[in-house]
Structures are given as C-alpha cells and as structure tokens.
C-alpha cells in the first residue's frame, strides 16, 4: 500500500511540475502598488527573479516607488529583449510612466531602478 501511495505521489508531482510553469514573476492587473519606507541604510525592493522580458506583465495599474530608496530590481540573467517596468504616480491610471529598457547583449545583469519626484527646476 505504501509503495502505491508513493508511486502515485511521485507520478502526480511529475505531472504537476511539467504541466504548470510560471512565466511571469509579477502580473499587475489594475493594482496600484505603493512602495513606502525605504531609507539609505534600509532600502526596500521588489525583486523580479524572472529573466524573461515578460517577467512583469501589466494589463492596468502600476508600481509607485516615489522614493530614492524604493527599488524595483529585475534579475535579467543573460537574456536579451525589451524589458518594461510599469512605473506610475499615485492611484491615477493616466499617470502611467513605463520605463523601457532594450537589452541587446547577453551580459548577466540585474536592472535596479527607482522613481521619485523633484522640484520644478529638477535640483
């Protein structure tokens, strides 16, 4: 009996691991994600550990980092392609500010970016 259960478990585990795969590390479907509280000694990160350019998929909403120490860190590995970080300001859909990055070489890099506002003269 134990052998049958173990065999069934291993068979089920094999099917599950081959049928389902996660292509997107972050899927934003209308959410406004607020990052808050990062400081120089303790920055905060959203880490996208998916080297595919579709590691972040957005159908609506955006990421609001708005602090020098709130980062989106995307581990791109050696993949190439067009990566888009869906930044925005507040919870307003029209304030969407996508950051596009076209990676053309196969260097193993991690893209770490942030947005924050400045005064009118940008000082």
C-alpha positions in Angstrom: 0.0 0.0 0.0 2.8 2.4 0.9 4.5 1.7 -2.4 1.3 2.5 -4.4 0.9 5.8 -2.5 4.5 6.8 -3.0 4.3 5.9 -6.7 1.1 7.9 -7.1 2.6 10.9 -5.3 5.7 10.9 -7.5 3.6 10.4 -10.6 1.4 13.4 -9.6 4.3 15.5 -8.7 5.8 14.8 -12.1 2.6 15.8 -13.9 2.2 19.0 -11.9 5.8 20.1 -12.5 5.6 19.5 -16.2 2.1 21.0 -16.8 2.4 24.2 -14.9 5.1 26.8 -15.3 5.3 30.4 -14.2 6.3 32.7 -17.0 5.6 35.9 -15.1 7.1 36.8 -11.8 4.8 39.8 -11.4 1.4 40.3 -13.0 -0.3 43.7 -12.5 -4.0 43.6 -13.4 -5.3 47.0 -12.4 -3.5 47.2 -9.0 -1.5 50.3 -7.8 1.4 49.0 -5.9 2.8 51.5 -3.4 6.4 51.2 -2.1 7.0 53.2 1.0 9.6 53.5 3.7 12.9 52.9 2.0 15.9 54.7 3.5 19.6 54.8 2.8 20.5 52.2 5.4 17.4 50.1 4.8 16.2 50.4 1.2 13.2 48.3 0.1 13.0 46.2 -3.1 10.5 44.4 -5.3 12.7 41.7 -6.8 11.7 40.1 -10.1 13.5 36.9 -10.3 12.4 36.1 -13.9 15.0 36.7 -16.6 12.3 36.7 -19.4 11.3 40.1 -20.7 7.8 39.2 -19.8 8.7 38.8 -16.1 6.5 41.7 -15.4 3.1 41.8 -17.3 0.8 44.8 -16.9 -2.8 45.0 -18.1 -3.6 48.0 -15.9 -2.2 49.8 -12.8 1.4 50.4 -12.0 4.2 50.5 -9.4 4.6 53.7 -7.4 8.1 53.8 -5.9 8.4 57.6 -5.4 11.4 57.4 -3.1 15.1 57.4 -3.8 15.4 54.2 -1.8 12.4 52.2 -3.1 13.7 49.9 -5.9 12.5 47.5 -8.5 15.3 45.0 -9.1 14.9 42.8 -12.2 17.3 39.8 -12.5 17.6 39.6 -16.3 20.3 37.0 -16.4 21.8 36.6 -19.9 18.5 37.1 -21.8 18.0 39.9 -24.2 14.9 41.8 -25.2 12.7 44.7 -24.3 12.0 45.0 -20.6 9.3 47.3 -19.3 9.0 48.4 -15.6 5.4 49.8 -15.2 6.0 52.8 -13.0 3.4 55.4 -12.3 2.4 58.1 -9.8 -0.3 57.5 -7.2 -3.5 55.7 -8.0 -4.3 57.6 -11.2 -4.4 55.4 -14.3 -3.3 58.3 -16.6 -0.1 58.8 -14.6 1.5 55.7 -16.0 5.2 56.2 -16.7 6.7 53.0 -18.2 10.4 52.6 -18.1 11.6 50.7 -21.2 15.0 49.0 -21.4 16.2 47.2 -24.5 18.9 44.8 -23.5 20.9 43.8 -26.6 23.8 41.9 -25.1 23.9 38.7 -23.2 25.7 40.1 -20.1 24.4 38.7 -16.8 22.9 41.8 -15.2 20.3 42.9 -12.7 18.4 46.1 -13.6 17.7 48.1 -10.4 15.6 51.3 -10.9 13.6 53.7 -8.9 11.5 56.9 -9.5 10.9 59.9 -7.3 9.8 63.5 -7.9 11.9 66.6 -7.8 11.0 70.3 -7.7 10.2 72.2 -10.9 13.8 73.1 -11.7 14.9 69.5 -11.1 17.5 70.2 -8.4 
